[in-house]
Amino acid sequence: MADNPELNPNITPDNPYNTAQHIAKTRKAKLAALTGYWGLFILVPLWHIVLAPHPDISLGFLLTIWWLPLFLPMHGLIKGKPYTYAWVNFITLFYVLHSLTMIYAEPTERVLAIIEFLLACVFFTGACYYARWQGQYLGLGLKKNKDKTAR
């Protein structure tokens, strides 16, 4: 274990997830999640300011509704906190629903909506796997409640 700098020395040697393969797939999942996240983070203001500004709704309102939620998980995503990667999927579903609605309802913005959908799916999938695999590696998770009374 000491020969491989990839392995975390703070994790016990008997941890079955303290392997180079597990660490590599966890990194790939984090990269996928961050790619989707930063893609959405760039796409949202670009969409509403430059590519297809809405003529009837104020720009401030649009950015508050669509861009502000992406600032909430930023710190935890950058720090690599598995808990943040787990709960951020609730926010991601907001973008999935928006993109599917726009694909159906707004033909002029269909390409942007498809890009949003793909980025949200990459973000969602990467975040799910990263939260699971990093949680396993760190020994986090829901503790099983043992029934103290036999029924």
KOLSEFI-795995 format. One record per residue: residue number from 1; x, z, y of N, C-alpha, C in turn; residue in three letters. Coordinates in pm, 1 decimal. Last residue first. Example, Ala and Ser with C-alpha at 12.3 -4.5 7.8 and 13.67 -1.06 7.14 Angstrom:
2
+-----+----------+----------+----------+----------+----------+----------+----------+----------+----------+------+
: seq :     n_c1 :     n_c3 :     n_c2 :    ca_c1 :    ca_c3 :    ca_c2 :     c_c1 :     c_c3 :     c_c2 : type :
+-----+----------+----------+----------+----------+----------+----------+----------+----------+----------+------+
:   2 :   1285.0 :    708.0 :   -225.0 :   1367.0 :    714.0 :   -106.0 :   1290.0 :    787.0 :      3.0 :  Ser :
:   1 :   1319.0 :    780.0 :   -569.0 :   1230.0 :    780.0 :   -450.0 :   1320.0 :    780.0 :   -330.0 :  Ala :
+-----+----------+----------+----------+----------+----------+----------+----------+----------+----------+------+
***
This chain:
151
+-----+----------+----------+----------+----------+----------+----------+----------+----------+----------+------+
: seq :     n_c1 :     n_c3 :     n_c2 :    ca_c1 :    ca_c3 :    ca_c2 :     c_c1 :     c_c3 :     c_c2 : type :
+-----+----------+----------+----------+----------+----------+----------+----------+----------+----------+------+
: 151 :  -3951.9 :   1659.6 :  -1058.4 :  -4097.6 :   1647.0 :  -1064.9 :  -4143.4 :   1602.3 :  -1198.9 :  Arg :
: 150 :  -3707.9 :   1880.8 :   -952.7 :  -3747.5 :   1779.5 :  -1050.7 :  -3900.3 :   1777.8 :  -1060.9 :  Ala :
: 149 :  -3584.9 :   1917.2 :   -638.2 :  -3682.7 :   1967.9 :   -732.9 :  -3722.5 :   1855.7 :   -827.8 :  Thr :
: 148 :  -3405.3 :   1773.4 :   -490.9 :  -3364.8 :   1907.0 :   -538.4 :  -3463.2 :   1966.2 :   -638.7 :  Lys :
: 147 :  -3297.5 :   1454.1 :   -481.8 :  -3419.0 :   1531.5 :   -500.5 :  -3380.2 :   1665.8 :   -562.8 :  Asp :
: 146 :  -3070.3 :   1349.2 :   -244.2 :  -3091.1 :   1391.6 :   -382.2 :  -3211.4 :   1483.0 :   -389.2 :  Lys :
: 145 :  -3037.8 :   1077.7 :    -50.9 :  -3103.9 :   1207.6 :    -51.8 :  -3132.7 :   1244.9 :   -196.4 :  Asn :
: 144 :  -2737.6 :    919.2 :     19.8 :  -2853.7 :    925.1 :    -67.0 :  -2907.2 :   1068.1 :    -69.1 :  Lys :
: 143 :  -2644.3 :    823.0 :    344.4 :  -2623.3 :    912.3 :    230.7 :  -2752.7 :    919.8 :    150.7 :  Lys :
: 142 :  -2561.1 :    514.8 :    466.7 :  -2667.1 :    612.9 :    450.9 :  -2638.2 :    697.0 :    327.3 :  Leu :
: 141 :  -2223.7 :    483.7 :    587.2 :  -2346.4 :    438.8 :    522.4 :  -2447.9 :    550.1 :    516.6 :  Gly :
: 140 :  -1865.4 :    455.9 :    547.5 :  -1987.1 :    488.9 :    621.7 :  -2108.5 :    444.7 :    542.2 :  Leu :
: 139 :  -1613.5 :    395.0 :    458.6 :  -1687.9 :    498.7 :    387.6 :  -1812.4 :    543.5 :    461.2 :  Gly :
: 138 :  -1480.1 :    183.6 :    563.5 :  -1464.1 :    311.8 :    632.0 :  -1537.0 :    426.6 :    562.0 :  Leu :
: 137 :  -1568.0 :    -17.3 :    389.7 :  -1425.0 :     10.5 :    403.7 :  -1400.2 :    148.7 :    465.1 :  Tyr :
: 136 :  -1841.1 :    -18.2 :    438.9 :  -1790.4 :     16.2 :    306.4 :  -1644.3 :     58.7 :    314.1 :  Gln :
: 135 :  -1837.2 :   -100.8 :    707.4 :  -1894.2 :     28.2 :    671.6 :  -1848.2 :     73.8 :    534.6 :  Gly :
: 134 :  -1736.5 :   -353.4 :    674.6 :  -1655.1 :   -255.9 :    747.9 :  -1706.8 :   -114.8 :    720.9 :  Gln :
: 133 :  -1951.9 :   -468.1 :    528.6 :  -1817.7 :   -460.8 :    471.5 :  -1728.6 :   -360.6 :    543.8 :  Trp :
: 132 :  -2177.1 :   -434.3 :    705.0 :  -2177.2 :   -388.5 :    565.6 :  -2035.5 :   -366.5 :    514.7 :  Arg :
: 131 :  -2094.4 :   -547.5 :    945.8 :  -2143.8 :   -409.6 :    942.2 :  -2138.7 :   -354.3 :    799.6 :  Ala :
: 130 :  -2031.2 :   -809.4 :    859.3 :  -1927.9 :   -721.4 :    913.9 :  -1973.2 :   -575.2 :    906.5 :  Tyr :
: 129 :  -2282.6 :   -905.6 :    775.1 :  -2173.6 :   -889.3 :    678.8 :  -2064.2 :   -797.1 :    732.0 :  Tyr :
: 128 :  -2424.3 :   -896.0 :   1022.5 :  -2473.7 :   -828.9 :    900.6 :  -2359.9 :   -801.5 :    803.0 :  Cys :
: 127 :  -2266.1 :  -1056.1 :   1190.0 :  -2285.1 :   -914.4 :   1221.3 :  -2334.6 :   -836.7 :   1099.0 :  Ala :
: 126 :  -2289.8 :  -1309.2 :   1066.8 :  -2159.8 :  -1244.0 :   1078.5 :  -2172.3 :  -1095.1 :   1103.7 :  Gly :
: 125 :  -2569.1 :  -1349.4 :   1099.2 :  -2507.3 :  -1345.2 :    966.5 :  -2372.7 :  -1272.9 :    970.5 :  Thr :
: 124 :  -2599.2 :  -1342.0 :   1383.0 :  -2676.1 :  -1254.5 :   1294.5 :  -2606.8 :  -1237.5 :   1159.5 :  Phe :
: 123 :  -2422.4 :  -1548.7 :   1468.2 :  -2408.1 :  -1411.3 :   1516.6 :  -2475.1 :  -1313.6 :   1420.3 :  Phe :
: 122 :  -2538.9 :  -1766.8 :   1341.0 :  -2399.4 :  -1731.5 :   1312.3 :  -2374.0 :  -1586.4 :   1351.8 :  Val :
: 121 :  -2792.0 :  -1758.2 :   1466.0 :  -2781.2 :  -1743.5 :   1320.3 :  -2639.2 :  -1705.5 :   1278.3 :  Cys :
: 120 :  -2722.6 :  -1803.5 :   1733.6 :  -2788.2 :  -1677.4 :   1696.1 :  -2779.2 :  -1653.3 :   1545.3 :  Ala :
: 119 :  -2618.6 :  -2063.7 :   1713.2 :  -2533.0 :  -1952.7 :   1756.7 :  -2592.2 :  -1817.6 :   1716.9 :  Leu :
: 118 :  -2852.0 :  -2199.5 :   1632.5 :  -2733.4 :  -2197.9 :   1546.9 :  -2639.1 :  -2083.4 :   1584.1 :  Leu :
: 117 :  -3021.1 :  -2152.2 :   1855.6 :  -3060.2 :  -2109.9 :   1721.2 :  -2938.3 :  -2099.3 :   1629.8 :  Phe :
: 116 :  -2878.0 :  -2277.7 :   2061.0 :  -2905.6 :  -2133.7 :   2067.1 :  -2940.0 :  -2079.0 :   1929.0 :  Glu :
: 115 :  -2891.2 :  -2541.8 :   1967.2 :  -2760.6 :  -2476.5 :   1981.8 :  -2777.9 :  -2324.8 :   1986.1 :  Ile :
: 114 :  -3167.8 :  -2574.8 :   1987.4 :  -3102.9 :  -2585.4 :   1855.4 :  -2965.6 :  -2520.0 :   1859.3 :  Ile :
: 113 :  -3199.1 :  -2551.6 :   2263.1 :  -3262.6 :  -2453.5 :   2175.8 :  -3201.9 :  -2457.1 :   2034.9 :  Ala :
: 112 :  -3065.2 :  -2778.4 :   2351.4 :  -3015.9 :  -2645.4 :   2390.0 :  -3072.6 :  -2537.3 :   2299.1 :  Leu :
: 111 :  -3237.7 :  -2969.4 :   2238.5 :  -3096.7 :  -2964.2 :   2197.9 :  -3036.2 :  -2827.9 :   2232.5 :  Val :
: 110 :  -3483.7 :  -2919.2 :   2372.3 :  -3471.2 :  -2901.4 :   2227.0 :  -3325.6 :  -2889.2 :   2182.3 :  Arg :
: 109 :  -3576.1 :  -2952.6 :   2622.3 :  -3469.9 :  -2853.1 :   2603.2 :  -3442.2 :  -2827.2 :   2455.3 :  Glu :
: 108 :  -3779.4 :  -3134.9 :   2605.3 :  -3666.9 :  -3166.8 :   2693.1 :  -3549.9 :  -3069.6 :   2676.9 :  Thr :
: 107 :  -3974.9 :  -3016.1 :   2438.0 :  -3891.3 :  -3125.1 :   2386.2 :  -3769.5 :  -3156.3 :   2474.0 :  Pro :
: 106 :  -4082.8 :  -2717.8 :   2386.7 :  -4018.6 :  -2783.8 :   2501.2 :  -3923.4 :  -2894.2 :   2454.3 :  Glu :
: 105 :  -4191.3 :  -2604.9 :   2152.0 :  -4274.0 :  -2619.8 :   2271.9 :  -4212.7 :  -2703.8 :   2383.3 :  Ala :
: 104 :  -4002.4 :  -2595.7 :   1938.5 :  -4138.7 :  -2643.3 :   1916.9 :  -4207.4 :  -2684.6 :   2047.2 :  Tyr :
: 103 :  -3775.4 :  -2497.5 :   2058.3 :  -3765.5 :  -2618.5 :   1975.2 :  -3902.9 :  -2679.5 :   1958.0 :  Ile :
: 102 :  -3875.6 :  -2262.7 :   2172.9 :  -3834.8 :  -2373.3 :   2258.9 :  -3819.9 :  -2503.9 :   2181.0 :  Met :
: 101 :  -3919.3 :  -2108.0 :   1942.6 :  -4030.3 :  -2140.0 :   2032.2 :  -3997.0 :  -2260.1 :   2118.7 :  Thr :
: 100 :  -3658.1 :  -2088.7 :   1848.5 :  -3760.7 :  -2155.5 :   1766.1 :  -3882.2 :  -2193.8 :   1849.6 :  Leu :
:  99 :  -3539.0 :  -1946.3 :   2060.2 :  -3494.7 :  -2081.4 :   2027.4 :  -3598.2 :  -2155.7 :   1943.3 :  Ser :
:  98 :  -3679.1 :  -1702.2 :   2053.9 :  -3681.4 :  -1786.6 :   2173.6 :  -3644.3 :  -1929.9 :   2139.1 :  His :
:  97 :  -3609.1 :  -1607.2 :   1797.8 :  -3749.0 :  -1636.7 :   1830.4 :  -3760.4 :  -1728.0 :   1952.4 :  Leu :
:  96 :  -3331.4 :  -1578.5 :   1837.5 :  -3382.5 :  -1664.8 :   1730.5 :  -3526.7 :  -1704.2 :   1761.3 :  Val :
:  95 :  -3326.0 :  -1391.3 :   2040.9 :  -3276.8 :  -1526.7 :   2067.7 :  -3320.3 :  -1625.4 :   1959.4 :  Tyr :
:  94 :  -3430.4 :  -1171.6 :   1903.3 :  -3492.4 :  -1213.8 :   2028.6 :  -3452.9 :  -1358.7 :   2061.1 :  Phe :
:  93 :  -3241.9 :  -1128.3 :   1709.2 :  -3370.3 :  -1187.1 :   1669.8 :  -3450.9 :  -1234.1 :   1791.2 :  Leu :
:  92 :  -3041.4 :   -996.8 :   1848.9 :  -3020.4 :  -1135.2 :   1805.9 :  -3151.9 :  -1202.6 :   1768.3 :  Thr :
:  91 :  -3139.6 :   -739.2 :   1870.2 :  -3129.7 :   -822.5 :   1990.7 :  -3118.1 :   -969.8 :   1952.8 :  Ile :
:  90 :  -3112.5 :   -665.6 :   1605.2 :  -3244.8 :   -659.0 :   1667.3 :  -3247.1 :   -743.2 :   1794.6 :  Phe :
:  89 :  -2841.0 :   -682.2 :   1566.4 :  -2925.8 :   -785.8 :   1507.1 :  -3068.9 :   -780.6 :   1559.2 :  Asn :
:  88 :  -2721.5 :   -460.2 :   1661.7 :  -2726.9 :   -575.0 :   1751.8 :  -2814.6 :   -686.8 :   1694.6 :  Val :
:  87 :  -2701.3 :   -271.6 :   1461.6 :  -2820.9 :   -269.9 :   1546.0 :  -2831.3 :   -389.8 :   1637.1 :  Trp :
:  86 :  -2454.3 :   -352.6 :   1333.6 :  -2579.2 :   -338.2 :   1258.9 :  -2700.5 :   -346.3 :   1351.5 :  Ala :
:  85 :  -2261.1 :   -350.4 :   1525.5 :  -2286.8 :   -476.9 :   1457.4 :  -2416.8 :   -470.6 :   1377.1 :  Tyr :
:  84 :  -2265.4 :    -77.6 :   1582.1 :  -2309.6 :   -173.5 :   1684.0 :  -2343.1 :   -306.9 :   1619.7 :  Thr :
:  83 :  -2158.1 :     21.0 :   1343.1 :  -2294.0 :     59.5 :   1382.1 :  -2349.1 :    -36.8 :   1487.1 :  Tyr :
:  82 :  -1893.7 :    -77.6 :   1341.2 :  -1992.2 :   -129.2 :   1246.5 :  -2136.3 :    -96.3 :   1285.4 :  Pro :
:  81 :  -1710.6 :   -171.7 :   1618.7 :  -1787.2 :    -60.2 :   1561.3 :  -1896.9 :   -114.2 :   1468.4 :  Lys :
:  80 :  -1523.8 :   -326.1 :   1761.7 :  -1539.9 :   -343.6 :   1617.5 :  -1616.0 :   -232.3 :   1550.0 :  Gly :
:  79 :  -1489.9 :   -340.8 :   2033.9 :  -1419.9 :   -232.2 :   1963.6 :  -1431.4 :   -243.0 :   1811.4 :  Lys :
:  78 :  -1666.6 :   -550.5 :   2088.2 :  -1523.3 :   -568.7 :   2113.7 :  -1441.1 :   -463.8 :   2038.4 :  Ile :
:  77 :  -1906.6 :   -426.4 :   2020.1 :  -1863.0 :   -547.0 :   1949.0 :  -1713.3 :   -568.9 :   1966.9 :  Leu :
:  76 :  -1921.6 :   -215.5 :   2202.7 :  -1912.6 :   -187.3 :   2058.9 :  -1867.1 :   -306.8 :   1977.4 :  Gly :
:  75 :  -1939.7 :   -362.5 :   2446.9 :  -1831.7 :   -266.5 :   2422.9 :  -1812.4 :   -240.7 :   2272.6 :  His :
:  74 :  -2180.3 :   -523.4 :   2413.8 :  -2047.4 :   -581.5 :   2435.2 :  -1933.7 :   -485.1 :   2399.5 :  Met :
:  73 :  -2450.3 :   -464.4 :   2387.5 :  -2361.0 :   -434.8 :   2274.6 :  -2215.0 :   -472.3 :   2296.4 :  Pro :
:  72 :  -2548.7 :   -531.1 :   2658.4 :  -2566.0 :   -399.2 :   2596.1 :  -2468.8 :   -372.3 :   2480.3 :  Leu :
:  71 :  -2527.6 :   -793.9 :   2735.5 :  -2427.6 :   -700.0 :   2786.2 :  -2433.1 :   -566.1 :   2713.0 :  Phe :
:  70 :  -2747.2 :   -921.8 :   2634.8 :  -2618.6 :   -949.8 :   2571.2 :  -2506.5 :   -859.0 :   2622.1 :  Leu :
:  69 :  -2957.9 :   -851.9 :   2801.6 :  -2948.9 :   -789.9 :   2668.3 :  -2815.1 :   -814.2 :   2598.8 :  Pro :
:  68 :  -2900.4 :  -1023.3 :   3032.4 :  -2875.3 :   -879.5 :   3035.4 :  -2869.3 :   -816.3 :   2895.2 :  Leu :
:  67 :  -2998.2 :  -1281.8 :   2976.6 :  -2855.3 :  -1254.6 :   2972.0 :  -2823.9 :  -1106.2 :   2964.1 :  Trp :
:  66 :  -3281.5 :  -1290.5 :   2982.5 :  -3208.1 :  -1358.0 :   2875.7 :  -3061.2 :  -1320.3 :   2866.1 :  Trp :
:  65 :  -3380.5 :  -1130.7 :   3196.8 :  -3449.6 :  -1133.6 :   3067.1 :  -3359.5 :  -1185.2 :   2955.8 :  Ile :
:  64 :  -3197.5 :  -1181.8 :   3400.7 :  -3225.4 :  -1044.1 :   3359.3 :  -3287.4 :  -1041.4 :   3220.2 :  Thr :
:  63 :  -3215.0 :  -1457.2 :   3425.0 :  -3089.4 :  -1398.9 :   3378.0 :  -3107.2 :  -1253.6 :   3334.9 :  Leu :
:  62 :  -3481.5 :  -1476.5 :   3518.6 :  -3440.6 :  -1540.5 :   3393.2 :  -3312.5 :  -1478.3 :   3338.2 :  Leu :
:  61 :  -3464.4 :  -1335.5 :   3762.5 :  -3553.6 :  -1289.1 :   3656.2 :  -3510.8 :  -1346.9 :   3521.0 :  Phe :
:  60 :  -3282.3 :  -1496.8 :   3903.6 :  -3253.5 :  -1355.7 :   3876.8 :  -3337.7 :  -1300.1 :   3764.0 :  Gly :
:  59 :  -3421.9 :  -1738.9 :   3925.1 :  -3300.3 :  -1732.5 :   3845.2 :  -3264.6 :  -1588.2 :   3809.6 :  Leu :
:  58 :  -3777.4 :  -1743.1 :   3902.6 :  -3653.7 :  -1711.6 :   3974.5 :  -3536.5 :  -1697.4 :   3877.9 :  Ser :
:  57 :  -3958.4 :  -2026.5 :   3798.1 :  -3922.9 :  -1886.5 :   3771.5 :  -3788.0 :  -1858.7 :   3837.4 :  Ile :
:  56 :  -3991.9 :  -2298.6 :   3846.0 :  -4094.5 :  -2205.0 :   3891.8 :  -4059.6 :  -2057.7 :   3875.1 :  Asp :
:  55 :  -3787.8 :  -2458.8 :   3739.8 :  -3826.7 :  -2476.3 :   3879.6 :  -3919.7 :  -2367.4 :   3933.3 :  Pro :
:  54 :  -3508.1 :  -2354.2 :   3557.7 :  -3655.1 :  -2356.1 :   3562.2 :  -3699.1 :  -2364.5 :   3707.8 :  His :
:  53 :  -3228.0 :  -2559.1 :   3479.8 :  -3288.3 :  -2449.6 :   3557.9 :  -3439.4 :  -2465.1 :   3566.9 :  Pro :
:  52 :  -3049.9 :  -2667.4 :   3263.8 :  -3195.8 :  -2684.0 :   3272.3 :  -3257.9 :  -2569.1 :   3350.7 :  Ala :
:  51 :  -2770.0 :  -2640.2 :   3326.8 :  -2821.8 :  -2747.5 :   3241.4 :  -2971.8 :  -2771.7 :   3254.7 :  Leu :
:  50 :  -2725.1 :  -2418.3 :   3514.7 :  -2671.2 :  -2552.6 :   3531.4 :  -2750.8 :  -2659.2 :   3456.1 :  Val :
:  49 :  -2872.9 :  -2181.0 :   3464.0 :  -2819.4 :  -2208.4 :   3597.3 :  -2786.7 :  -2356.9 :   3615.6 :  Ile :
:  48 :  -2958.9 :  -2171.7 :   3199.9 :  -3054.0 :  -2139.2 :   3306.2 :  -3003.8 :  -2167.6 :   3447.3 :  His :
:  47 :  -2730.8 :  -2254.4 :   3051.3 :  -2861.6 :  -2316.2 :   3030.2 :  -2949.9 :  -2295.2 :   3153.1 :  Trp :
:  46 :  -2536.6 :  -2074.0 :   3137.6 :  -2516.2 :  -2217.8 :   3155.4 :  -2649.1 :  -2292.2 :   3146.7 :  Leu :
:  45 :  -2637.0 :  -1828.4 :   3051.9 :  -2632.4 :  -1858.5 :   3195.7 :  -2613.1 :  -2007.3 :   3223.9 :  Pro :
:  44 :  -2635.3 :  -1894.7 :   2759.9 :  -2753.8 :  -1847.7 :   2833.8 :  -2742.7 :  -1873.2 :   2984.2 :  Val :
:  43 :  -2372.2 :  -1969.1 :   2672.2 :  -2483.8 :  -2064.9 :   2675.2 :  -2598.3 :  -2020.3 :   2765.3 :  Leu :
:  42 :  -2214.8 :  -1737.1 :   2677.9 :  -2182.1 :  -1849.6 :   2766.8 :  -2301.2 :  -1944.1 :   2781.7 :  Ile :
:  41 :  -2342.5 :  -1579.2 :   2489.6 :  -2309.1 :  -1520.7 :   2619.2 :  -2276.3 :  -1629.8 :   2721.7 :  Phe :
:  40 :  -2347.5 :  -1743.9 :   2266.6 :  -2472.8 :  -1711.2 :   2335.4 :  -2446.5 :  -1659.7 :   2476.1 :  Leu :
:  39 :  -2068.4 :  -1737.1 :   2216.6 :  -2138.3 :  -1863.6 :   2237.8 :  -2270.3 :  -1843.1 :   2310.4 :  Gly :
:  38 :  -2026.3 :  -1469.4 :   2171.3 :  -1969.2 :  -1528.5 :   2293.0 :  -2029.8 :  -1665.2 :   2322.1 :  Trp :
:  37 :  -2178.0 :  -1451.4 :   1925.2 :  -2205.9 :  -1368.4 :   2042.4 :  -2154.3 :  -1434.5 :   2169.9 :  Tyr :
:  36 :  -2057.2 :  -1635.0 :   1750.8 :  -2198.1 :  -1649.1 :   1787.2 :  -2232.6 :  -1572.6 :   1913.2 :  Gly :
:  35 :  -1801.3 :  -1517.4 :   1748.4 :  -1818.5 :  -1657.1 :   1788.7 :  -1962.9 :  -1681.9 :   1831.1 :  Thr :
:  34 :  -1855.4 :  -1265.4 :   1645.3 :  -1808.8 :  -1276.9 :   1782.7 :  -1818.8 :  -1420.2 :   1835.0 :  Leu :
:  33 :  -1933.2 :  -1337.3 :   1383.6 :  -2024.4 :  -1264.8 :   1472.5 :  -1982.5 :  -1280.0 :   1618.0 :  Ala :
:  32 :  -1697.3 :  -1461.0 :   1290.2 :  -1823.4 :  -1536.0 :   1297.0 :  -1920.2 :  -1468.8 :   1393.9 :  Ala :
:  31 :  -1520.5 :  -1244.0 :   1304.9 :  -1494.4 :  -1364.6 :   1382.9 :  -1620.9 :  -1448.3 :   1398.0 :  Leu :
:  30 :  -1639.0 :  -1074.3 :   1117.1 :  -1630.0 :  -1031.3 :   1257.3 :  -1606.7 :  -1152.6 :   1347.0 :  Lys :
:  29 :  -1601.3 :  -1227.9 :    887.2 :  -1737.3 :  -1195.0 :    930.6 :  -1737.7 :  -1152.3 :   1077.3 :  Ala :
:  28 :  -1323.0 :  -1227.9 :    876.9 :  -1395.3 :  -1355.6 :    892.0 :  -1537.9 :  -1330.6 :    940.6 :  Lys :
:  27 :  -1273.1 :   -954.6 :    834.4 :  -1226.3 :  -1020.3 :    957.2 :  -1299.1 :  -1151.7 :    982.6 :  Arg :
:  26 :  -1382.2 :   -929.7 :    580.1 :  -1439.6 :   -853.7 :    690.8 :  -1398.5 :   -914.0 :    824.0 :  Thr :
:  25 :  -1211.8 :  -1085.4 :    430.3 :  -1350.6 :  -1131.5 :    445.7 :  -1421.6 :  -1055.4 :    557.4 :  Lys :
:  24 :   -975.7 :   -928.6 :    462.0 :   -980.7 :  -1068.3 :    508.3 :  -1124.3 :  -1115.5 :    527.0 :  Ala :
:  23 :  -1045.1 :   -686.0 :    339.7 :  -1010.6 :   -687.1 :    482.1 :  -1020.8 :   -828.3 :    538.5 :  Ile :
:  22 :  -1076.7 :   -775.5 :     78.1 :  -1190.4 :   -716.4 :    148.7 :  -1166.0 :   -718.8 :    299.8 :  His :
:  21 :   -815.9 :   -862.8 :     21.6 :   -928.6 :   -955.7 :     14.4 :  -1048.8 :   -903.6 :     92.5 :  Gln :
:  20 :   -661.8 :   -630.5 :     41.6 :   -637.1 :   -740.0 :    135.8 :   -754.3 :   -837.8 :    137.2 :  Ala :
:  19 :   -854.5 :   -329.1 :     11.5 :   -778.5 :   -440.4 :    -45.4 :   -762.1 :   -549.1 :     59.9 :  Thr :
:  18 :  -1024.6 :    -92.2 :      1.8 :   -898.1 :    -99.3 :     73.3 :   -808.6 :   -204.5 :      7.3 :  Asn :
:  17 :  -1243.9 :    -50.8 :   -149.6 :  -1255.2 :   -153.7 :    -47.2 :  -1127.4 :   -168.7 :     34.4 :  Tyr :
:  16 :  -1206.5 :    165.7 :   -315.6 :  -1206.3 :     32.6 :   -377.3 :  -1213.6 :    -81.6 :   -275.5 :  Pro :
:  15 :   -990.4 :    420.3 :   -241.4 :  -1103.6 :    346.0 :   -184.3 :  -1101.8 :    204.8 :   -241.6 :  Asn :
:  14 :   -763.5 :    548.8 :   -318.1 :   -863.0 :    525.4 :   -421.9 :   -988.2 :    455.1 :   -369.3 :  Asp :
:  13 :   -616.3 :    587.3 :    -86.0 :   -575.1 :    481.9 :   -179.4 :   -678.7 :    452.5 :   -287.2 :  Pro :
:  12 :   -813.6 :    629.5 :    212.3 :   -755.9 :    682.8 :     88.7 :   -722.4 :    570.1 :     -8.5 :  Thr :
:  11 :   -708.7 :    514.8 :    526.0 :   -809.2 :    505.4 :    420.1 :   -742.8 :    550.2 :    290.0 :  Ile :
:  10 :   -493.0 :    509.6 :    687.6 :   -584.0 :    623.2 :    702.9 :   -694.6 :    623.7 :    597.9 :  Asn :
:   9 :   -362.3 :    271.5 :    653.3 :   -307.9 :    389.7 :    584.4 :   -398.2 :    511.6 :    596.0 :  Pro :
:   8 :   -512.4 :    -29.4 :    585.9 :   -521.4 :     85.5 :    674.9 :   -468.7 :    209.6 :    602.7 :  Asn :
:   7 :   -328.2 :   -325.4 :    530.8 :   -409.2 :   -216.5 :    477.2 :   -401.0 :    -95.1 :    568.6 :  Leu :
:   6 :   -143.2 :   -492.0 :    649.9 :   -285.3 :   -522.0 :    667.6 :   -373.1 :   -403.6 :    627.0 :  Glu :
:   5 :    110.8 :   -432.2 :    571.3 :     64.9 :   -374.0 :    698.8 :    -82.7 :   -399.8 :    726.1 :  Pro :
:   4 :    212.7 :   -348.4 :    260.7 :    120.4 :   -441.2 :    325.0 :     67.7 :   -380.3 :    454.7 :  Asn :
:   3 :    365.8 :   -142.7 :    164.3 :    429.0 :   -273.2 :    181.5 :    342.1 :   -369.7 :    259.1 :  Asp :
:   2 :    198.3 :     69.1 :    124.2 :    283.7 :     74.9 :    241.9 :    352.3 :    -59.0 :    268.7 :  Ala :
:   1 :     82.3 :      0.0 :   -118.6 :      0.0 :      0.0 :      0.0 :     86.6 :      0.0 :    124.9 :  Met :
+-----+----------+----------+----------+----------+----------+----------+----------+----------+----------+------+
***
